[in-house]
Amino acid sequence: MRGQTRQGLRPPSRRQGTRRRALSAAAAVAIGVMTLAAPAPAAATVRPDAVQRALNVLVRDDGMPAALASVQDRDGRTRTSTAGVGDLATGSKVPRDGQVRIGSNTKTFTAVVVLQLVGEGRIGLDTKVDDYLPGLVRGEGIDGRNIKVRQLLQHTSGLPNYSNYLGDDVRYYAPRELLDTALQHPADFVPGTSWKYSNTNYVLAGLIVQKITGRPLAEEIDRRIIKPIGLRHTYFPAPGEMTIREPHPHGYLRNAADDPLRDITEIDPSWGWAAGQMVSTNSDLNRFFSALLAGHLLPSAQLAQMRSTVPAEATFGPAARYGLGLVSRPLPCGGLSWGHGGSFPGYETRGGATDDGRAANVAVTTQLTDEAARRSLERAVDTALCH
Protein backbone atom coordinates (compact mmCIF):
# COMPACT_ATOMS: atom_id res chain seq x y z
CA MET A 1 0.00 0.00 0.00
CA ARG A 2 2.42 2.58 1.15
CA GLY A 3 5.67 2.11 -0.68
CA GLN A 4 8.30 4.79 -0.81
CA THR A 5 7.80 7.65 -3.22
CA ARG A 6 10.77 9.80 -4.13
CA GLN A 7 10.18 11.64 -0.89
CA GLY A 8 8.13 10.19 1.91
CA LEU A 9 5.05 8.01 2.33
CA ARG A 10 2.86 6.54 -0.36
CA PRO A 11 -0.96 6.28 -0.52
CA PRO A 12 -3.06 3.14 -0.02
CA SER A 13 -2.76 1.91 -3.59
CA ARG A 14 0.08 1.02 -5.94
CA ARG A 15 -1.98 2.00 -8.95
CA GLN A 16 -2.04 5.75 -8.55
CA GLY A 17 -1.87 7.42 -11.92
CA THR A 18 0.61 10.06 -12.96
CA ARG A 19 -1.15 11.75 -15.85
CA ARG A 20 -2.16 15.39 -15.61
CA ARG A 21 -5.91 16.02 -15.37
CA ALA A 22 -8.06 18.91 -16.44
CA LEU A 23 -9.18 21.18 -13.63
CA SER A 24 -12.79 21.37 -12.60
CA ALA A 25 -14.46 24.65 -13.48
CA ALA A 26 -14.52 25.53 -9.81
CA ALA A 27 -10.78 25.08 -9.50
CA ALA A 28 -10.08 27.02 -12.66
CA VAL A 29 -11.89 30.14 -11.52
CA ALA A 30 -10.13 30.04 -8.16
CA ILE A 31 -6.62 30.39 -9.57
CA GLY A 32 -4.98 33.57 -8.47
CA VAL A 33 -6.30 33.94 -4.94
CA MET A 34 -3.69 35.66 -2.74
CA THR A 35 -3.92 36.55 0.93
CA LEU A 36 -1.48 38.82 2.72
CA ALA A 37 -0.75 39.01 6.41
CA ALA A 38 -1.90 42.63 6.12
CA PRO A 39 -4.53 42.67 3.30
CA ALA A 40 -3.68 44.97 0.43
CA PRO A 41 -6.39 47.24 -0.99
CA ALA A 42 -7.92 46.25 -4.32
CA ALA A 43 -6.15 42.87 -4.16
CA ALA A 44 -8.13 41.55 -7.10
CA THR A 45 -6.45 44.04 -9.41
CA VAL A 46 -2.92 43.34 -8.25
CA ARG A 47 -0.78 41.43 -10.73
CA PRO A 48 0.08 38.03 -9.24
CA ASP A 49 3.59 37.89 -7.83
CA ALA A 50 6.12 35.15 -8.54
CA VAL A 51 4.89 32.88 -5.74
CA GLN A 52 1.26 33.28 -6.76
CA ARG A 53 2.13 32.50 -10.37
CA ALA A 54 3.95 29.35 -9.22
CA LEU A 55 0.85 28.21 -7.32
CA ASN A 56 -1.30 28.94 -10.34
CA VAL A 57 0.92 26.68 -12.44
CA LEU A 58 0.54 23.85 -9.93
CA VAL A 59 -3.25 24.07 -10.22
CA ARG A 60 -3.64 24.94 -13.88
CA ASP A 61 -0.88 22.87 -15.47
CA ASP A 62 -0.13 20.11 -12.95
CA GLY A 63 -3.71 19.34 -11.97
CA MET A 64 -3.51 20.04 -8.25
CA PRO A 65 -6.94 20.71 -6.71
CA ALA A 66 -5.35 23.34 -4.47
CA ALA A 67 -1.97 24.84 -3.65
CA LEU A 68 -1.05 26.81 -0.54
CA ALA A 69 2.11 28.74 0.33
CA SER A 70 3.48 30.62 3.29
CA VAL A 71 6.60 32.75 2.85
CA GLN A 72 8.60 34.38 5.63
CA ASP A 73 11.14 37.06 4.76
CA ARG A 74 14.37 37.95 6.58
CA ASP A 75 12.50 40.39 8.80
CA GLY A 76 9.97 37.79 9.92
CA ARG A 77 7.08 39.13 7.83
CA THR A 78 4.80 36.37 6.56
CA ARG A 79 2.66 36.22 3.44
CA THR A 80 0.24 33.43 2.55
CA SER A 81 -1.07 32.61 -0.90
CA THR A 82 -3.54 30.09 -2.30
CA ALA A 83 -4.79 28.77 -5.63
CA GLY A 84 -7.50 26.29 -6.59
CA VAL A 85 -10.40 25.19 -4.40
CA GLY A 86 -10.54 23.72 -0.93
CA ASP A 87 -13.30 21.21 -1.68
CA LEU A 88 -14.00 19.96 -5.19
CA ALA A 89 -17.53 18.89 -4.21
CA THR A 90 -18.61 22.34 -3.05
CA GLY A 91 -16.11 24.65 -4.76
CA SER A 92 -15.31 26.27 -1.41
CA LYS A 93 -12.29 28.51 -1.01
CA VAL A 94 -8.93 27.20 0.11
CA PRO A 95 -8.57 28.07 3.80
CA ARG A 96 -5.90 30.68 4.41
CA ASP A 97 -2.88 28.82 5.75
CA GLY A 98 -5.04 25.71 6.23
CA GLN A 99 -3.89 22.60 8.06
CA VAL A 100 -2.52 19.69 6.01
CA ARG A 101 -1.04 16.30 6.75
CA ILE A 102 2.70 16.97 6.66
CA GLY A 103 3.93 13.39 6.18
CA SER A 104 7.67 12.98 6.52
CA ASN A 105 8.25 16.45 7.94
CA THR A 106 7.32 14.53 11.09
CA LYS A 107 10.78 12.92 10.91
CA THR A 108 12.45 16.22 11.71
CA PHE A 109 10.31 16.62 14.82
CA THR A 110 11.22 13.09 15.91
CA ALA A 111 14.91 13.71 15.21
CA VAL A 112 14.88 16.93 17.26
CA VAL A 113 13.49 15.07 20.28
CA VAL A 114 16.16 12.37 19.93
CA LEU A 115 18.89 15.01 19.65
CA GLN A 116 17.56 16.90 22.66
CA LEU A 117 17.91 13.65 24.62
CA VAL A 118 21.43 13.31 23.22
CA GLY A 119 22.21 16.79 24.54
CA GLU A 120 20.83 15.73 27.93
CA GLY A 121 23.15 12.72 27.97
CA ARG A 122 20.27 10.24 27.89
CA ILE A 123 20.88 8.90 24.36
CA GLY A 124 24.16 8.39 22.52
CA LEU A 125 24.24 8.89 18.76
CA ASP A 126 26.83 6.16 18.37
CA THR A 127 25.22 3.84 20.89
CA LYS A 128 23.68 0.68 19.45
CA VAL A 129 19.91 0.33 19.18
CA ASP A 130 20.07 -2.88 21.20
CA ASP A 131 21.30 -0.95 24.23
CA TYR A 132 17.90 0.78 24.40
CA LEU A 133 15.64 -1.92 22.93
CA PRO A 134 17.41 -5.17 23.81
CA GLY A 135 16.58 -8.14 21.59
CA LEU A 136 13.86 -6.27 19.69
CA VAL A 137 15.57 -5.72 16.34
CA ARG A 138 16.40 -9.07 14.75
CA GLY A 139 15.84 -10.40 11.24
CA GLU A 140 17.57 -11.61 8.11
CA GLY A 141 20.78 -9.58 8.05
CA ILE A 142 19.28 -7.36 10.77
CA ASP A 143 20.69 -7.06 14.28
CA GLY A 144 20.11 -4.16 16.64
CA ARG A 145 23.52 -4.85 18.19
CA ASN A 146 25.07 -3.57 14.93
CA ILE A 147 22.88 -0.51 14.27
CA LYS A 148 23.68 2.91 15.77
CA VAL A 149 21.10 5.54 16.68
CA ARG A 150 22.84 7.91 14.26
CA GLN A 151 22.23 5.43 11.43
CA LEU A 152 18.50 5.44 12.17
CA LEU A 153 18.28 9.23 11.92
CA GLN A 154 20.40 9.34 8.75
CA HIS A 155 18.87 6.35 6.92
CA THR A 156 22.15 4.43 6.83
CA SER A 157 20.93 1.47 8.90
CA GLY A 158 19.95 -0.79 5.99
CA LEU A 159 16.56 -1.53 7.58
CA PRO A 160 13.81 -2.40 5.07
CA ASN A 161 10.97 0.09 4.68
CA TYR A 162 7.84 -1.28 6.37
CA SER A 163 5.56 0.94 4.31
CA ASN A 164 6.43 -1.07 1.20
CA TYR A 165 4.67 -4.09 2.72
CA LEU A 166 1.52 -2.96 4.53
CA GLY A 167 -0.94 -3.83 1.75
CA ASP A 168 -4.26 -2.03 1.31
CA ASP A 169 -5.59 -2.41 4.86
CA VAL A 170 -6.28 1.14 6.07
CA ARG A 171 -6.66 0.83 9.84
CA TYR A 172 -4.94 1.66 13.10
CA TYR A 173 -1.38 0.34 13.36
CA ALA A 174 0.57 0.19 16.59
CA PRO A 175 4.26 1.14 16.20
CA ARG A 176 5.40 -2.39 17.04
CA GLU A 177 3.23 -3.73 14.19
CA LEU A 178 5.05 -1.43 11.77
CA LEU A 179 8.42 -2.61 13.03
CA ASP A 180 7.40 -6.27 12.94
CA THR A 181 6.30 -5.83 9.31
CA ALA A 182 9.75 -4.54 8.39
CA LEU A 183 11.57 -7.30 10.25
CA GLN A 184 9.88 -9.95 8.13
CA HIS A 185 12.07 -8.79 5.22
CA PRO A 186 15.85 -8.90 4.74
CA ALA A 187 18.16 -5.96 5.33
CA ASP A 188 18.87 -3.73 2.36
CA PHE A 189 22.59 -3.46 3.22
CA VAL A 190 25.07 -3.73 6.06
CA PRO A 191 24.63 -0.78 8.48
CA GLY A 192 26.80 2.20 7.61
CA THR A 193 27.74 1.04 4.10
CA SER A 194 25.08 2.86 2.07
CA TRP A 195 22.06 5.21 2.24
CA LYS A 196 18.42 4.36 1.62
CA TYR A 197 15.30 6.11 2.86
CA SER A 198 13.27 3.90 5.21
CA ASN A 199 10.38 4.88 7.46
CA THR A 200 11.33 1.98 9.73
CA ASN A 201 14.30 3.99 10.99
CA TYR A 202 12.03 6.59 12.52
CA VAL A 203 9.63 4.09 14.05
CA LEU A 204 12.64 2.73 15.93
CA ALA A 205 13.77 6.25 16.86
CA GLY A 206 10.29 6.92 18.27
CA LEU A 207 10.34 3.69 20.26
CA ILE A 208 13.70 4.66 21.75
CA VAL A 209 12.30 8.06 22.79
CA GLN A 210 9.41 6.34 24.53
CA LYS A 211 11.69 3.84 26.25
CA ILE A 212 14.06 6.54 27.54
CA THR A 213 11.42 9.08 28.61
CA GLY A 214 8.65 6.74 29.73
CA ARG A 215 6.14 8.93 27.86
CA PRO A 216 4.38 8.73 24.47
CA LEU A 217 6.28 10.23 21.55
CA ALA A 218 3.37 12.59 20.85
CA GLU A 219 3.65 14.06 24.36
CA GLU A 220 7.41 14.54 24.02
CA ILE A 221 7.01 16.35 20.68
CA ASP A 222 4.30 18.55 22.17
CA ARG A 223 6.16 19.55 25.32
CA ARG A 224 9.64 19.81 23.79
CA ILE A 225 8.85 21.47 20.45
CA ILE A 226 5.24 22.48 19.77
CA LYS A 227 4.54 24.44 22.96
CA PRO A 228 7.95 26.07 23.51
CA ILE A 229 8.07 27.71 20.08
CA GLY A 230 4.34 28.41 19.78
CA LEU A 231 3.20 26.12 16.98
CA ARG A 232 -0.51 26.79 17.53
CA HIS A 233 -1.74 24.77 14.56
CA THR A 234 0.52 21.71 14.79
CA TYR A 235 -0.32 18.43 16.48
CA PHE A 236 0.28 14.69 16.53
CA PRO A 237 -3.13 13.01 15.92
CA ALA A 238 -4.40 10.84 18.75
CA PRO A 239 -4.98 7.11 18.20
CA GLY A 240 -8.03 6.65 16.01
CA GLU A 241 -8.25 10.35 15.08
CA MET A 242 -9.06 10.49 11.37
CA THR A 243 -10.28 14.06 10.90
CA ILE A 244 -8.18 17.23 10.65
CA ARG A 245 -9.03 19.53 13.55
CA GLU A 246 -8.93 23.05 12.09
CA PRO A 247 -9.86 24.61 8.71
CA HIS A 248 -8.16 22.64 5.96
CA PRO A 249 -8.34 21.98 2.24
CA HIS A 250 -9.60 18.52 1.34
CA GLY A 251 -6.98 16.02 0.21
CA TYR A 252 -7.44 13.83 -2.86
CA LEU A 253 -6.19 10.56 -4.30
CA ARG A 254 -6.34 9.10 -7.80
CA ASN A 255 -5.84 5.32 -7.90
CA ALA A 256 -5.25 5.10 -11.65
CA ALA A 257 -4.63 7.53 -14.49
CA ASP A 258 -8.21 7.49 -15.72
CA ASP A 259 -9.89 7.48 -12.32
CA PRO A 260 -11.49 10.58 -10.83
CA LEU A 261 -9.95 12.23 -7.81
CA ARG A 262 -11.26 10.68 -4.58
CA ASP A 263 -11.55 12.61 -1.33
CA ILE A 264 -9.20 10.95 1.18
CA THR A 265 -9.10 13.73 3.77
CA GLU A 266 -10.30 11.47 6.58
CA ILE A 267 -7.84 8.62 7.05
CA ASP A 268 -6.17 6.85 9.96
CA PRO A 269 -2.61 8.24 9.89
CA SER A 270 -1.14 5.80 12.42
CA TRP A 271 0.84 3.89 9.81
CA GLY A 272 3.05 6.98 9.52
CA TRP A 273 3.63 7.36 13.29
CA ALA A 274 7.09 8.82 14.08
CA ALA A 275 7.86 8.84 10.36
CA GLY A 276 4.84 10.76 9.09
CA GLN A 277 1.71 11.17 11.25
CA MET A 278 1.63 14.88 12.08
CA VAL A 279 -0.65 17.73 10.96
CA SER A 280 0.48 21.35 10.62
CA THR A 281 0.30 24.49 8.48
CA ASN A 282 2.83 26.02 6.13
CA SER A 283 3.35 28.95 8.52
CA ASP A 284 3.94 26.68 11.50
CA LEU A 285 6.45 24.66 9.48
CA ASN A 286 8.28 27.89 8.64
CA ARG A 287 8.35 28.77 12.33
CA PHE A 288 9.63 25.30 13.23
CA PHE A 289 12.47 25.13 10.72
CA SER A 290 13.48 28.74 11.40
CA ALA A 291 13.59 28.10 15.15
CA LEU A 292 15.62 24.96 14.56
CA LEU A 293 18.25 26.70 12.40
CA ALA A 294 18.41 29.61 14.84
CA GLY A 295 19.42 27.27 17.66
CA HIS A 296 16.21 27.61 19.67
CA LEU A 297 15.55 23.85 19.82
CA LEU A 298 18.98 22.22 20.03
CA PRO A 299 22.36 22.95 21.60
CA SER A 300 24.97 23.95 19.02
CA ALA A 301 26.75 20.59 19.18
CA GLN A 302 23.60 18.63 18.37
CA LEU A 303 22.51 21.09 15.66
CA ALA A 304 25.92 20.67 14.03
CA GLN A 305 25.45 16.89 14.08
CA MET A 306 22.00 17.30 12.55
CA ARG A 307 23.48 19.33 9.70
CA SER A 308 26.23 16.80 8.97
CA THR A 309 24.99 15.30 5.71
CA VAL A 310 25.43 12.48 3.22
CA PRO A 311 24.30 12.40 -0.44
CA ALA A 312 20.56 11.75 -0.86
CA GLU A 313 19.88 12.59 -4.49
CA ALA A 314 18.00 9.36 -5.22
CA THR A 315 15.15 10.43 -2.96
CA PHE A 316 15.39 14.20 -2.64
CA GLY A 317 16.69 15.34 -6.04
CA PRO A 318 19.86 16.83 -7.53
CA ALA A 319 22.58 17.75 -5.01
CA ALA A 320 20.30 17.06 -2.04
CA ARG A 321 21.94 15.79 1.13
CA TYR A 322 20.51 14.19 4.26
CA GLY A 323 21.60 14.96 7.80
CA LEU A 324 19.92 13.64 10.93
CA GLY A 325 16.31 14.17 9.94
CA LEU A 326 17.17 17.30 7.98
CA VAL A 327 17.62 17.78 4.21
CA SER A 328 19.77 20.39 2.48
CA ARG A 329 19.05 21.52 -1.07
CA PRO A 330 20.97 24.10 -3.12
CA LEU A 331 18.98 27.17 -4.11
CA PRO A 332 19.13 28.64 -7.65
CA CYS A 333 19.89 32.04 -6.09
CA GLY A 334 22.79 30.61 -4.10
CA GLY A 335 23.16 29.03 -0.70
CA LEU A 336 21.19 26.19 0.83
CA SER A 337 17.72 25.62 2.16
CA TRP A 338 17.25 23.27 5.10
CA GLY A 339 14.01 21.37 5.60
CA HIS A 340 12.52 17.99 4.86
CA GLY A 341 9.28 17.73 2.93
CA GLY A 342 6.48 15.23 3.24
CA SER A 343 4.23 12.99 1.19
CA PHE A 344 1.01 11.54 2.59
CA PRO A 345 -2.26 10.38 0.99
CA GLY A 346 -4.05 13.55 -0.06
CA TYR A 347 -1.20 15.98 0.54
CA GLU A 348 2.34 16.84 -0.50
CA THR A 349 4.51 19.47 1.18
CA ARG A 350 7.88 20.97 0.34
CA GLY A 351 9.80 23.76 1.96
CA GLY A 352 12.81 24.93 3.84
CA ALA A 353 14.54 27.70 5.71
CA THR A 354 17.83 29.52 5.25
CA ASP A 355 20.45 30.64 7.73
CA ASP A 356 19.63 34.29 7.02
CA GLY A 357 16.02 33.99 8.16
CA ARG A 358 14.06 33.22 5.01
CA ALA A 359 11.55 30.37 5.07
CA ALA A 360 8.89 28.99 2.74
CA ASN A 361 6.58 26.01 2.62
CA VAL A 362 4.22 24.98 -0.17
CA ALA A 363 1.52 22.31 0.04
CA VAL A 364 -0.71 20.75 -2.60
CA THR A 365 -3.79 18.62 -2.04
CA THR A 366 -2.91 15.40 -3.76
CA GLN A 367 0.06 13.13 -3.29
CA LEU A 368 2.51 13.38 -6.17
CA THR A 369 3.84 10.43 -8.12
CA ASP A 370 4.60 12.36 -11.31
CA GLU A 371 8.21 13.59 -11.49
CA ALA A 372 7.27 16.69 -13.49
CA ALA A 373 4.73 17.72 -10.86
CA ARG A 374 7.32 17.21 -8.11
CA ARG A 375 9.72 19.45 -9.96
CA SER A 376 7.01 22.10 -10.26
CA LEU A 377 6.40 21.97 -6.53
CA GLU A 378 10.12 22.25 -5.77
CA ARG A 379 10.40 25.18 -8.21
CA ALA A 380 7.58 26.90 -6.35
CA VAL A 381 9.57 26.59 -3.11
CA ASP A 382 12.73 27.88 -4.81
CA THR A 383 10.76 30.82 -6.18
CA ALA A 384 9.42 31.62 -2.73
CA LEU A 385 12.88 31.52 -1.15
CA CYS A 386 14.64 33.43 -3.92
CA HIS A 387 12.23 36.31 -4.61
GUTORFI-493180 format. One record per residue (C-alpha): x, y, z. Coordinates in pm, whole numbers, padded with zeros to 5 digits, always signed. Layout:
XYZ
...
end
This chain:
+00000+00000+00000
+00242+00258+00115
+00567+00211-00068
+00830+00479-00081
+00780+00765-00322
+01077+00980-00413
+01018+01164-00089
+00813+01019+00191
+00505+00801+00233
+00286+00654-00036
-00096+00628-00052
-00306+00314-00002
-00276+00191-00359
+00008+00102-00594
-00198+00200-00895
-00204+00575-00855
-00187+00742-01192
+00061+01006-01296
-00115+01175-01585
-00216+01539-01561
-00591+01602-01537
-00806+01891-01644
-00918+02118-01363
-01279+02137-01260
-01446+02465-01348
-01452+02553-00981
-01078+02508-00950
-01008+02702-01266
-01189+03014-01152
-01013+03004-00816
-00662+03039-00957
-00498+03357-00847
-00630+03394-00494
-00369+03566-00274
-00392+03655+00093
-00148+03882+00272
-00075+03901+00641
-00190+04263+00612
-00453+04267+00330
-00368+04497+00043
-00639+04724-00099
-00792+04625-00432
-00615+04287-00416
-00813+04155-00710
-00645+04404-00941
-00292+04334-00825
-00078+04143-01073
+00008+03803-00924
+00359+03789-00783
+00612+03515-00854
+00489+03288-00574
+00126+03328-00676
+00213+03250-01037
+00395+02935-00922
+00085+02821-00732
-00130+02894-01034
+00092+02668-01244
+00054+02385-00993
-00325+02407-01022
-00364+02494-01388
-00088+02287-01547
-00013+02011-01295
-00371+01934-01197
-00351+02004-00825
-00694+02071-00671
-00535+02334-00447
-00197+02484-00365
-00105+02681-00054
+00211+02874+00033
+00348+03062+00329
+00660+03275+00285
+00860+03438+00563
+01114+03706+00476
+01437+03795+00658
+01250+04039+00880
+00997+03779+00992
+00708+03913+00783
+00480+03637+00656
+00266+03622+00344
+00024+03343+00255
-00107+03261-00090
-00354+03009-00230
-00479+02877-00563
-00750+02629-00659
-01040+02519-00440
-01054+02372-00093
-01330+02121-00168
-01400+01996-00519
-01753+01889-00421
-01861+02234-00305
-01611+02465-00476
-01531+02627-00141
-01229+02851-00101
-00893+02720+00011
-00857+02807+00380
-00590+03068+00441
-00288+02882+00575
-00504+02571+00623
-00389+02260+00806
-00252+01969+00601
-00104+01630+00675
+00270+01697+00666
+00393+01339+00618
+00767+01298+00652
+00825+01645+00794
+00732+01453+01109
+01078+01292+01091
+01245+01622+01171
+01031+01662+01482
+01122+01309+01591
+01491+01371+01521
+01488+01693+01726
+01349+01507+02028
+01616+01237+01993
+01889+01501+01965
+01756+01690+02266
+01791+01365+02462
+02143+01331+02322
+02221+01679+02454
+02083+01573+02793
+02315+01272+02797
+02027+01024+02789
+02088+00890+02436
+02416+00839+02252
+02424+00889+01876
+02683+00616+01837
+02522+00384+02089
+02368+00068+01945
+01991+00033+01918
+02007-00288+02120
+02130-00095+02423
+01790+00078+02440
+01564-00192+02293
+01741-00517+02381
+01658-00814+02159
+01386-00627+01969
+01557-00572+01634
+01640-00907+01475
+01584-01040+01124
+01757-01161+00811
+02078-00958+00805
+01928-00736+01077
+02069-00706+01428
+02011-00416+01664
+02352-00485+01819
+02507-00357+01493
+02288-00051+01427
+02368+00291+01577
+02110+00554+01668
+02284+00791+01426
+02223+00543+01143
+01850+00544+01217
+01828+00923+01192
+02040+00934+00875
+01887+00635+00692
+02215+00443+00683
+02093+00147+00890
+01995-00079+00599
+01656-00153+00758
+01381-00240+00507
+01097+00009+00468
+00784-00128+00637
+00556+00094+00431
+00643-00107+00120
+00467-00409+00272
+00152-00296+00453
-00094-00383+00175
-00426-00203+00131
-00559-00241+00486
-00628+00114+00607
-00666+00083+00984
-00494+00166+01310
-00138+00034+01336
+00057+00019+01659
+00426+00114+01620
+00540-00239+01704
+00323-00373+01419
+00505-00143+01177
+00842-00261+01303
+00740-00627+01294
+00630-00583+00931
+00975-00454+00839
+01157-00730+01025
+00988-00995+00813
+01207-00879+00522
+01585-00890+00474
+01816-00596+00533
+01887-00373+00236
+02259-00346+00322
+02507-00373+00606
+02463-00078+00848
+02680+00220+00761
+02774+00104+00410
+02508+00286+00207
+02206+00521+00224
+01842+00436+00162
+01530+00611+00286
+01327+00390+00521
+01038+00488+00746
+01133+00198+00973
+01430+00399+01099
+01203+00659+01252
+00963+00409+01405
+01264+00273+01593
+01377+00625+01686
+01029+00692+01827
+01034+00369+02026
+01370+00466+02175
+01230+00806+02279
+00941+00634+02453
+01169+00384+02625
+01406+00654+02754
+01142+00908+02861
+00865+00674+02973
+00614+00893+02786
+00438+00873+02447
+00628+01023+02155
+00337+01259+02085
+00365+01406+02436
+00741+01454+02402
+00701+01635+02068
+00430+01855+02217
+00616+01955+02532
+00964+01981+02379
+00885+02147+02045
+00524+02248+01977
+00454+02444+02296
+00795+02607+02351
+00807+02771+02008
+00434+02841+01978
+00320+02612+01698
-00051+02679+01753
-00174+02477+01456
+00052+02171+01479
-00032+01843+01648
+00028+01469+01653
-00313+01301+01592
-00440+01084+01875
-00498+00711+01820
-00803+00665+01601
-00825+01035+01508
-00906+01049+01137
-01028+01406+01090
-00818+01723+01065
-00903+01953+01355
-00893+02305+01209
-00986+02461+00871
-00816+02264+00596
-00834+02198+00224
-00960+01852+00134
-00698+01602+00021
-00744+01383-00286
-00619+01056-00430
-00634+00910-00780
-00584+00532-00790
-00525+00510-01165
-00463+00753-01449
-00821+00749-01572
-00989+00748-01232
-01149+01058-01083
-00995+01223-00781
-01126+01068-00458
-01155+01261-00133
-00920+01095+00118
-00910+01373+00377
-01030+01147+00658
-00784+00862+00705
-00617+00685+00996
-00261+00824+00989
-00114+00580+01242
+00084+00389+00981
+00305+00698+00952
+00363+00736+01329
+00709+00882+01408
+00786+00884+01036
+00484+01076+00909
+00171+01117+01125
+00163+01488+01208
-00065+01773+01096
+00048+02135+01062
+00030+02449+00848
+00283+02602+00613
+00335+02895+00852
+00394+02668+01150
+00645+02466+00948
+00828+02789+00864
+00835+02877+01233
+00963+02530+01323
+01247+02513+01072
+01348+02874+01140
+01359+02810+01515
+01562+02496+01456
+01825+02670+01240
+01841+02961+01484
+01942+02727+01766
+01621+02761+01967
+01555+02385+01982
+01898+02222+02003
+02236+02295+02160
+02497+02395+01902
+02675+02059+01918
+02360+01863+01837
+02251+02109+01566
+02592+02067+01403
+02545+01689+01408
+02200+01730+01255
+02348+01933+00970
+02623+01680+00897
+02499+01530+00571
+02543+01248+00322
+02430+01240-00044
+02056+01175-00086
+01988+01259-00449
+01800+00936-00522
+01515+01043-00296
+01539+01420-00264
+01669+01534-00604
+01986+01683-00753
+02258+01775-00501
+02030+01706-00204
+02194+01579+00113
+02051+01419+00426
+02160+01496+00780
+01992+01364+01093
+01631+01417+00994
+01717+01730+00798
+01762+01778+00421
+01977+02039+00248
+01905+02152-00107
+02097+02410-00312
+01898+02717-00411
+01913+02864-00765
+01989+03204-00609
+02279+03061-00410
+02316+02903-00070
+02119+02619+00083
+01772+02562+00216
+01725+02327+00510
+01401+02137+00560
+01252+01799+00486
+00928+01773+00293
+00648+01523+00324
+00423+01299+00119
+00101+01154+00259
-00226+01038+00099
-00405+01355-00006
-00120+01598+00054
+00234+01684-00050
+00451+01947+00118
+00788+02097+00034
+00980+02376+00196
+01281+02493+00384
+01454+02770+00571
+01783+02952+00525
+02045+03064+00773
+01963+03429+00702
+01602+03399+00816
+01406+03322+00501
+01155+03037+00507
+00889+02899+00274
+00658+02601+00262
+00422+02498-00017
+00152+02231+00004
-00071+02075-00260
-00379+01862-00204
-00291+01540-00376
+00006+01313-00329
+00251+01338-00617
+00384+01043-00812
+00460+01236-01131
+00821+01359-01149
+00727+01669-01349
+00473+01772-01086
+00732+01721-00811
+00972+01945-00996
+00701+02210-01026
+00640+02197-00653
+01012+02225-00577
+01040+02518-00821
+00758+02690-00635
+00957+02659-00311
+01273+02788-00481
+01076+03082-00618
+00942+03162-00273
+01288+03152-00115
+01464+03343-00392
+01223+03631-00461
end
